[in-house]
Amino acid sequence: MFERTTHAFAVARAFLLAEKLKNPPPTDREKFRAALAEERRKLAELPDGELLKLIDLDRRARFEKGAWVFAVINLDRCSVRPGMGGEQWARGPVHKIASQFPSRALPGSPTRGIREFAPELFAELPLVLIRTRSDYGRYRIEDGSHRAVAYYLAGFRQAFAYVARVPSAVNLTWRWEG
């Protein structure tokens, strides 16, 4: 597996960029690219110390205390955030959610729009993952559950991601279900 050490500020920028672009999902490729460039420019202007202040306290603790790497990961080893986007049935590994998605997903699910833009999003918006304590080859998706499922549905089996191990004292609010 490819891995390079990185800093929490890079992860915070990626997370904040994805947050700015998530609602509503992109509808036009040129508009998406323009919005991406504009949001990236705005985030680049912020000092590193300001980035983490824009993130909720629980997540900020994981960002600050995690030992971060940028990596290529297998999506089969990732578990979505339980109930992602109001989809209460969505619990467990990405491949399981992707297999159930066509018949169970809500009509307005963001994953549907993201799937159409998977090639553009794939390189631009890495996932943010936490390694599980019991099995360091499995990951909990901290940010990007919809993107991970959309990538899988679009045929990708690997993705770029920021991955961290976090100290056991840091609150991890959910467990691997898979």
Steps between C-alpha positions, in 0.01 A plus 500: 500500500623849413529726809653841565496679834294819502377762743157558652477834318501324161224271626302797633526678161378188317213454746391865481519495120275194485258662748473814284426297187258243636165685490357475246698246298653644184277516193739627234867408460619852416308652792641232727858569390446876549349448847784266592764752393327786684459305825857372480622860457300618804636218716858567385467856631421380853791456742553140612398586857160623384411183309450275800285762673244454221451132588271361773670412830475117481639488148760766578636283784546209259661729241740655751602180678510262204820383335404575137613348171383554144438157347333290235257266677269215401137605524408145604680569830292813580181530701258787447382725779189320636182648359695719257293790371180380668520157334438302822549168321854604397728329751815305431754459223492711184456196273192388697342846484578528127331165431184610685502857377293465179201350682520671840634855454276800537410670169690821585813327632814708435676179396298496176634841392851428622515177298466700178803710599711218646792550257523872586454450873729199527826693480372828641328392822679222691313309767582563867538173692579377849676166540320269735682405818435128468594457133729760346402380152142622548387859492206702627400779268520828690404698190404381154254211549288615205810547284632154593173330403479709181857405408419134556184524289705668225741205494785630716631250756770725645503867600728774620459567870639674804532229764573534872559290803366686798584448869251287691419800722342678200125448471416269210124515488427189294637152430580296189191310394609249250 
